[in-house]
Amino acid sequence: MSSNDATNSAKPRVATAWLDGCSGCHMSFLDIDERLIELADKIELVYSPVMDIKVYPENVDVALVEGSISSHEDLEKIQTIRARTKVLVSLGDCAVTGNIPSLRNPFGVEATMQRVYGNNGDPNPPIPNEVVPPLFRRVRPIHEVVKVDVFVPGCPPSAATIWAVVNDLLAGQTTSVTNYTRFGA
């Protein structure tokens, strides 16, 4: 996202978001360490789980989104993100393939909830219905729901990979993640 894409004095507006996943991709993002200071000079971070902003803003240049689509909450969030973002990055294997959250797909929601919450010997297990949002029957990767511009595999992608991809995008370059990572890395 070169400065020509925005007003001359404006920094690129960047967001990070977390759907159904473990937050490992955000931990890897934070592992950029002192380079975060350099990144902060280049961008305006407008939304992230590490900030206390409740509503996804308009006119985001680049969004890094980790996690899969497992609930209506995830679906609504990714649709809003896509509608308000120029370049959507599917960050990590959960976002790219469904990965760990999708392991429940063959078993279904009820069997999974029973296995997770019901195996404590209680004949009427306390399966949550308030804190855990109602789950879709099938977990899906982001690209099955909205258009994705860049796919960055990894569980999680390394800090070096995230750094390289973000810098390519900020420079207005088409990024080839195969230069930085591959599935299973």
HELIX and SHEET records of a PDB file:
HELIX    1   1 SER A    3  ASP A    5  5                                   3    
HELIX    2   2 GLY A   24  LEU A   30  1                                   7    
HELIX    3   3 ARG A   35  LYS A   42  1                                   8    
HELIX    4   4 HIS A   72  ALA A   83  1                                  12    
HELIX    5   5 ASP A   93  THR A   97  1                                   5    
HELIX    6   6 ILE A  100  ARG A  104  5                                   5    
HELIX    7   7 VAL A  109  TYR A  117  1                                   9    
HELIX    8   8 ILE A  142  GLU A  144  5                                   3    
HELIX    9   9 ALA A  159  LEU A  170  1                                  12    
HELIX   10  10 VAL A  177  ASN A  179  5                                   3    
SHEET    1   A 5 GLU A  44  TYR A  47  0                                        
SHEET    2   A 5 ARG A  13  TRP A  18  1                                        
SHEET    3   A 5 VAL A  60  GLU A  66  1                                        
SHEET    4   A 5 THR A  85  LEU A  91  1                                        
SHEET    5   A 5 VAL A 150  VAL A 152  1                                        
SHEET    1   B 2 ILE A  69  SER A  71  0                                        
SHEET    2   B 2 LEU A 135  ARG A 140 -1                                        
END                                                                             
